[in-house]
Amino acid sequence: MQHVQPRSTTSALVLTAVLIALTTLFTMYTKIPVPGIRGYFNVGDVVIMTSALLLGRKYGAYIGAIGPALADLFLGYVVFVPITFVVKGLEGYLVGTVYKNKTTTSALAATILGGIIIVAGYFIAEYFVFDPGVAIASILTNAIQAYITETTCVIVYLLVYDVEKDVSIVNDDTQESTALVALCFLCFYYNYP
């Protein structure tokens, strides 16, 4: 499975914008405030990591940086906007970079690295922005979020990979459509149980 290369600049812009919006929605509508820390639990990272696996590091970085930062802004977590922009952008970039040999093992390694970036990035930022107690308290929440994201992302990856194997002629439009359908399905699944 290779990274999807949109056929035109317009196609790339539209796909990126749709996935940024989907990341924002995933983050906002799966928000679960956690007592004792200043942040919240969400599954927006599923879209970031899946996008990075399917589209590569450049799109993963854009989607990761902009989507969740907008969600933080819209939800009133303004102090987290720059932190989220950097941590989630780095997450998308590194997941897309590590996913090189296009295997399930590579996808798993990339998503595990993305999970480590979530936990470590927010720990470091919260340690300096708030205090060590808040940073330590958020480790468990961020680790659970990372684990759920990694697991869900690899499942989506395997579903998309199986669909690609079943399609005899796979082109960019098929891959883009498959990625969007899988991500939209997850969006509805999480928001309308």
C-alpha positions in Angstrom: 0.0 0.0 0.0 1.5 3.3 -1.1 0.8 6.8 0.0 -2.0 8.3 -2.1 -0.8 11.1 -4.4 -3.7 13.3 -5.3 -3.7 14.0 -9.1 -3.9 17.7 -8.9 -3.3 20.6 -6.5 -7.0 21.3 -6.3 -7.7 17.6 -5.4 -4.9 17.7 -2.7 -6.2 20.9 -1.3 -9.8 19.6 -1.1 -8.8 16.3 0.4 -6.6 18.0 3.0 -9.4 20.5 3.9 -12.0 17.7 4.3 -9.6 15.7 6.5 -8.8 18.8 8.6 -12.5 19.3 9.1 -13.0 15.6 9.9 -10.2 15.8 12.5 -11.7 18.9 14.0 -15.1 17.2 14.3 -13.7 13.9 15.6 -11.8 15.9 18.3 -14.7 18.0 19.3 -17.5 15.4 19.3 -15.6 12.7 21.1 -14.4 15.1 23.8 -14.5 13.7 27.3 -13.3 16.1 29.9 -11.0 14.4 32.5 -11.0 15.6 36.1 -7.6 16.5 37.5 -6.1 17.6 34.2 -6.7 20.6 32.1 -7.3 18.8 28.9 -9.7 16.2 27.6 -9.8 12.7 26.0 -10.7 12.4 22.3 -10.1 10.2 19.3 -9.2 12.8 16.7 -5.8 11.2 16.4 -7.4 8.3 14.5 -7.9 10.7 11.5 -4.4 12.2 11.9 -2.6 8.8 11.9 -4.8 7.2 9.2 -4.3 10.3 7.0 -0.5 10.2 7.6 -0.4 6.5 6.7 -2.5 6.9 3.5 -1.3 10.3 2.3 2.2 10.7 3.7 4.0 13.0 6.1 3.3 16.4 4.5 -0.5 15.9 4.6 -0.3 14.2 8.0 1.5 17.2 9.4 -1.1 19.7 7.9 -4.0 17.6 9.1 -2.5 16.9 12.5 -1.5 20.5 13.2 -4.6 22.4 12.0 -7.6 20.1 12.8 -7.0 19.5 16.5 -5.7 23.1 17.1 -9.0 24.4 15.6 -10.9 22.0 17.9 -9.1 23.3 20.9 -9.8 26.9 19.8 -13.5 26.2 19.3 -13.9 24.3 22.6 -12.2 27.1 24.6 -9.0 25.3 25.4 -7.0 28.3 24.0 -3.9 27.7 26.0 -3.6 24.3 24.3 -3.8 25.6 20.7 -0.1 26.2 20.1 0.8 23.0 22.1 -1.6 20.9 20.0 -0.5 22.5 16.8 3.1 21.4 17.4 2.5 18.0 19.0 -0.2 16.8 16.6 1.6 18.3 13.6 4.8 16.4 14.6 2.7 13.3 15.2 1.3 13.4 11.7 4.7 14.2 10.1 6.5 11.4 12.0 3.8 8.7 11.4 3.9 9.5 7.6 7.7 9.4 7.7 8.2 6.2 9.6 5.6 4.4 7.4 8.1 3.5 4.7 7.9 -0.1 3.5 4.1 -0.2 3.3 3.6 -3.2 5.6 1.3 -3.8 8.6 4.4 -3.9 10.8 5.5 -0.6 9.4 2.0 0.9 10.0 2.0 -0.5 13.6 5.5 1.0 14.3 4.5 4.3 12.8 1.3 4.5 14.9 3.2 3.5 18.1 5.6 6.3 17.5 2.7 8.6 17.0 1.3 7.5 20.4 4.6 8.1 22.0 4.6 11.6 20.5 1.2 12.3 22.0 2.2 11.2 25.5 5.7 12.8 25.5 4.7 16.0 23.7 1.8 16.8 26.0 3.8 15.8 29.1 6.7 18.2 28.2 4.3 21.0 27.3 2.1 20.6 30.4 5.2 20.3 32.6 6.4 23.8 31.6 3.0 25.5 30.9 1.2 24.3 34.0 3.1 22.3 36.6 4.6 18.9 37.0 1.6 17.5 38.8 -0.7 18.2 35.9 1.8 16.8 33.5 2.1 13.6 35.5 -1.7 13.3 35.9 -2.2 13.5 32.2 0.1 10.7 31.3 -2.5 8.0 31.9 -5.2 9.8 29.9 -2.8 10.5 27.0 -1.5 6.9 27.0 -5.1 5.5 26.9 -5.9 7.9 24.1 -2.7 6.8 22.2 -3.5 3.1 22.6 -7.1 3.5 21.4 -5.9 5.5 18.5 -3.1 3.1 17.5 -5.5 0.1 17.7 -8.3 1.8 15.7 -5.8 3.2 13.1 -4.3 -0.2 12.4 -7.8 -1.7 12.1 -8.7 1.0 9.6 -5.4 0.5 7.8 -6.1 -3.2 7.5 -9.7 -2.6 6.2 -8.4 -0.2 3.6 -5.6 -2.5 2.6 -8.1 -5.4 2.2 -10.4 -3.2 0.0 -7.4 -2.3 -2.2 -6.5 -5.9 -2.6 -10.1 -6.7 -3.7 -10.2 -3.9 -6.3 -8.5 -5.1 -9.5 -7.6 -1.6 -10.8 -6.8 0.8 -8.0 -6.2 4.4 -9.0 -5.8 7.6 -6.9 -9.6 8.3 -6.9 -10.3 4.8 -5.6 -7.7 5.2 -2.8 -8.9 8.7 -1.9 -12.5 7.5 -1.8 -11.7 4.5 0.2 -9.8 6.6 2.8 -12.6 9.1 3.1 -15.3 6.4 3.4 -13.4 4.6 6.1 -12.8 7.8 8.0 -16.4 9.0 7.7 -17.7 5.6 8.8 -15.5 5.9 11.9 -16.8 9.4 12.5 -20.4 8.2 12.5 -19.6 5.1 14.5 -18.1 7.1 17.3 -20.8 9.9 17.3 -23.9 7.8 16.7 -23.6 4.5 18.6 
